[in-house]
Amino acid sequence: MSGWPYPRLLAHRGGGALAPENTLAAFDVGARHGYRAAEVDAVLSADSVPVLLHDAGLERTTDGSGCVADRTAAELMLLDAGSWFGQEFAGARIPTLQQALRHCADLGVWLNVEIKPVAGHEARTGALVAETVARYGAGAPPLLSSFSRVALAAARRAAPQLPRALLCESIPTDWEKQLDALDCVALHCSHRRLAAAQAGRVKAAGYGLLCYTVNDVRRAAELWGWGVDAICTDCIDAIGPGDVPG
């Protein structure tokens, strides 16, 4: 990768800690705080429609229960995905990935779409998420990322033109081999597990480097000083575009 062609600040799950995650309302909140990029999670419904949800289960962020993979997209979209966060968001729905792509295009918000497959559905999720992004993404192509190498490989087969990134908690010893095998442009890792020397090696090899979930301005500045290209944060009200070095 020649330079980092994407925004350097990403709102975690759409609106960070200020809105119900992975909802259209979250993108609106992020945009109002000056964010022009967001990270979201995509999983498949029972009828193979990519929707935005982080967990395999519905209990934490909706008024439903059970596994997302057991509900159709139409059934999922009837659930309340906002009241758990606050009554001002009551009635917010689980959006499809297609809806999210269109909404963010209208807002001018670029997306990093994390492929978040339910166990056993890795390849199909990777392929269908990639196909959806390729068909409905507008503007700068969204960046696909995943902890699942199977999902990333399937995404590559389905839409090889889309950029991909490997997600990890800590950088594996064979990170360069893995990135090369999946034809990735970037590595995404937890900032808590990153050292300056590791960041230097990733950048020297020509890859982009993103860190999650960075919620302290001083830590963000330190990471940028190490050459980290971008950070994902929950604290969109504390870390703003003005904090990004030129």
SVG drawing of the C-alpha trace seen along z (x, -y; Angstrom):
<svg xmlns="http://www.w3.org/2000/svg" viewBox="-41 -21 53 46">
<polyline fill="none" stroke="black" stroke-width="0.4" points="0.0,0.0 1.4,-3.4 0.3,-5.6 -3.0,-5.3 -5.8,-6.3 -8.5,-6.2 -9.7,-8.4 -7.5,-8.1 -10.3,-8.3 -13.0,-5.7 -16.1,-5.7 -16.3,-2.3 -19.5,-0.5 -20.9,-3.6 -21.2,-6.1 -18.7,-5.0 -20.1,-5.1 -22.7,-7.8 -25.3,-5.7 -26.6,-2.2 -24.0,-0.3 -24.4,0.8 -27.5,-1.3 -28.2,-4.0 -28.7,-6.4 -25.1,-5.7 -23.8,-6.9 -25.7,-10.1 -24.2,-10.7 -20.7,-10.0 -21.2,-12.4 -22.4,-15.1 -19.2,-14.8 -17.1,-15.3 -16.4,-11.7 -16.2,-10.7 -15.4,-7.0 -16.9,-4.2 -16.2,-0.6 -19.2,1.8 -19.9,5.5 -21.6,7.6 -23.2,11.0 -25.7,13.2 -29.4,13.6 -31.1,17.0 -32.0,16.1 -28.4,15.1 -28.8,11.3 -25.8,9.4 -27.0,7.3 -25.2,5.2 -24.7,6.9 -21.7,7.6 -22.8,10.6 -24.1,14.0 -26.8,13.6 -29.5,10.9 -29.9,10.3 -27.3,7.6 -28.3,5.1 -31.9,5.8 -35.2,6.8 -34.9,10.2 -33.3,13.4 -31.6,16.4 -29.1,16.5 -29.0,14.0 -28.5,16.8 -31.9,18.3 -33.9,15.2 -34.6,13.9 -33.7,10.3 -37.3,9.3 -37.7,10.7 -34.5,9.0 -35.6,5.7 -38.7,5.8 -36.5,5.9 -35.8,2.8 -32.0,2.2 -32.0,-1.2 -34.0,-1.1 -31.2,0.8 -29.0,-2.2 -31.5,-5.0 -35.1,-5.9 -34.1,-8.6 -33.1,-5.8 -36.1,-3.6 -37.3,-2.0 -33.9,-2.0 -33.6,1.1 -31.0,3.6 -30.1,2.4 -29.0,4.5 -25.5,3.9 -27.1,2.6 -29.0,0.0 -25.9,-1.0 -23.9,-1.4 -26.5,-3.7 -27.0,-5.7 -23.2,-6.2 -22.9,-7.2 -25.5,-10.0 -23.6,-11.1 -20.2,-11.0 -19.0,-8.4 -16.5,-5.7 -16.8,-2.2 -14.5,0.5 -16.8,3.5 -15.7,6.3 -16.9,9.7 -18.2,11.2 -19.4,14.7 -21.3,17.0 -19.3,20.2 -19.7,22.6 -20.7,19.8 -17.3,18.2 -16.9,18.7 -20.5,17.9 -20.5,14.8 -17.2,13.6 -18.5,14.1 -21.9,12.5 -20.6,9.5 -18.0,8.9 -20.6,9.2 -22.9,6.8 -20.2,4.2 -19.0,4.6 -22.6,4.0 -23.8,1.3 -20.7,-0.5 -20.2,-4.0 -17.3,-6.4 -14.0,-5.1 -14.3,-1.3 -15.0,-0.1 -12.2,1.9 -13.2,5.4 -11.6,6.9 -12.0,10.1 -10.4,12.2 -11.4,15.2 -8.9,16.1 -11.6,18.3 -14.0,15.4 -11.3,13.1 -10.3,15.8 -13.9,16.2 -14.3,12.4 -11.2,12.3 -12.7,14.9 -16.1,13.1 -14.8,9.6 -11.0,9.5 -11.1,5.8 -12.0,4.8 -9.3,4.1 -8.9,6.4 -7.3,6.3 -6.5,9.1 -7.7,8.5 -5.8,9.8 -5.6,9.2 -1.8,9.4 0.4,9.5 1.2,13.1 4.8,14.1 3.9,15.0 1.9,11.9 3.6,11.0 3.0,14.5 -0.7,14.3 -1.2,10.9 0.5,12.0 -1.5,15.2 -4.8,13.2 -3.6,10.3 -4.3,7.9 -3.5,4.2 -3.5,3.7 -3.2,5.2 -5.6,4.3 -4.6,5.0 -5.4,4.1 -3.4,1.1 -2.9,2.8 -0.8,5.5 1.3,3.3 4.9,2.2 6.7,-0.5 9.1,1.9 6.2,4.0 4.5,1.0 7.7,0.1 8.1,3.5 4.5,3.5 4.9,0.1 8.4,0.9 6.8,3.9 4.4,1.6 1.2,2.4 -1.4,0.1 -1.8,0.3 -5.0,-0.4 -5.4,0.0 -8.5,0.6 -10.1,-0.5 -8.2,-3.7 -10.0,-5.8 -7.3,-8.2 -6.0,-11.2 -2.4,-10.7 -2.4,-7.1 -3.7,-8.0 -0.9,-10.6 1.7,-8.0 0.4,-5.5 0.5,-8.0 4.0,-8.8 4.9,-5.1 3.6,-5.3 0.1,-3.9 -2.1,-5.0 -5.6,-5.0 -7.4,-4.4 -10.9,-3.2 -12.4,-4.7 -15.5,-4.8 -14.7,-8.3 -15.8,-10.3 -16.6,-13.3 -13.0,-13.3 -10.9,-12.4 -11.7,-14.6 -10.4,-15.4 -8.3,-18.2 -6.3,-15.6 -5.0,-13.8 -1.5,-14.9 -1.0,-16.4"/>
</svg>
